Amino acid sequence: MSQRRASMGRPQAKQDTPKPQQGAAAFTTAKKYPKRITLDLTVDQHKALKLLSVGMDVSMADRLREMVDQLVTDQKRQSELRAVFGSGQD
């Protein structure tokens, strides 16, 4: 009777069932970009970002990273944003 129970264990997964991409690819992305944000966009903002990204043949995430890098290094743009939004040091 114990042999019968042992064979009635958990069903085996089908061998031909593809698994979602994980493992090395997920680890590499997490290691390269250790911080994650969630950003809500309007339909028009999403469309504009998508068009900018497709036109440059890059992902939307890569395009956003490029724009953040530009903002961080552009002192004139930082000054303009501080004038509009404040210094952020309240």
Backbone torsions as a table, in degrees:
resi	resn	phi	psi	omega
1	MET	NA	-37.3	179.1
2	SER	-66.6	-32.2	177.2
3	GLN	-66.3	-36.4	179.7
4	ARG	-66.2	-42.4	178.3
5	ARG	-63.6	-38.9	-179.8
6	ALA	-61.7	-36.8	-179.0
7	SER	-79.0	-12.7	-179.3
8	MET	-95.1	23.5	-178.9
9	GLY	-65.1	-161.7	-178.1
10	ARG	-61.9	137.2	178.8
11	PRO	-64.6	144.6	179.2
12	GLN	-79.7	142.8	176.8
13	ALA	-72.1	149.9	177.3
14	LYS	-65.7	141.7	-178.1
15	GLN	-71.1	-29.8	-175.9
16	ASP	-90.0	4.2	180.0
17	THR	-78.4	117.0	179.6
18	PRO	-70.4	143.7	178.5
19	LYS	-100.3	151.6	176.9
20	PRO	-60.5	149.1	-179.3
21	GLN	-67.5	120.0	178.8
22	GLN	-142.0	-146.9	174.0
23	GLY	64.4	-126.0	-173.1
24	ALA	-60.5	-42.0	-178.7
25	ALA	-63.4	-45.2	179.1
26	ALA	-65.9	-40.0	179.9
27	PHE	-64.5	-43.0	-179.6
28	THR	-62.6	-44.4	179.2
29	THR	-63.2	-44.8	-179.4
30	ALA	-65.0	-36.3	-179.6
31	LYS	-72.7	-38.6	-178.6
32	LYS	-72.8	-37.9	-179.6
33	TYR	-124.8	85.0	-173.4
34	PRO	-75.3	-8.5	179.4
35	LYS	-116.2	141.6	-177.8
36	ARG	-129.0	142.1	174.8
37	ILE	-128.1	160.9	172.7
38	THR	-115.4	131.8	-176.1
39	LEU	-128.8	121.6	176.9
40	ASP	-91.2	128.6	-179.5
41	LEU	-121.3	153.5	171.0
42	THR	-74.4	167.4	177.9
43	VAL	-60.0	-42.4	-179.7
44	ASP	-66.0	-40.2	178.1
45	GLN	-64.1	-42.7	179.1
46	HIS	-62.5	-43.5	180.0
47	LYS	-62.5	-44.1	179.8
48	ALA	-62.9	-44.7	179.0
49	LEU	-63.5	-41.8	179.0
50	LYS	-61.3	-45.6	179.9
51	LEU	-64.4	-40.8	176.5
52	LEU	-61.7	-41.4	-177.0
53	SER	-70.3	-46.3	-179.7
54	VAL	-63.0	-40.8	179.2
55	GLY	-62.1	-27.0	179.6
56	MET	-101.5	0.7	-179.7
57	ASP	57.0	44.6	175.8
58	VAL	-132.7	162.6	177.4
59	SER	-73.1	160.4	177.7
60	MET	-63.0	-38.0	179.1
61	ALA	-63.0	-43.2	178.3
62	ASP	-64.2	-39.4	179.3
63	ARG	-64.4	-42.6	177.7
64	LEU	-62.8	-41.0	177.3
65	ARG	-61.2	-41.5	177.6
66	GLU	-61.1	-42.7	-179.5
67	MET	-66.1	-38.1	177.1
68	VAL	-64.8	-44.3	177.9
69	ASP	-58.9	-42.8	178.4
70	GLN	-63.0	-42.4	-180.0
71	LEU	-62.7	-42.1	-177.6
72	VAL	-65.9	-34.6	-176.5
73	THR	-93.5	-11.1	-176.5
74	ASP	-96.2	98.3	-177.1
75	GLN	-63.1	-38.3	179.8
76	LYS	-62.5	-45.2	-179.9
77	ARG	-65.0	-38.4	177.7
78	GLN	-61.5	-41.7	178.6
79	SER	-64.0	-41.5	178.6
80	GLU	-62.7	-42.8	-179.9
81	LEU	-68.0	-37.9	177.3
82	ARG	-64.0	-35.9	178.8
83	ALA	-65.3	-35.3	-178.9
84	VAL	-82.7	-46.1	-172.6
85	PHE	-103.7	-5.9	-177.0
86	GLY	92.6	172.7	-174.5
87	SER	-80.4	-19.8	-177.9
88	GLY	79.6	11.1	-179.9
89	GLN	-117.0	57.0	-179.2
90	ASP	-78.5	NA	NA
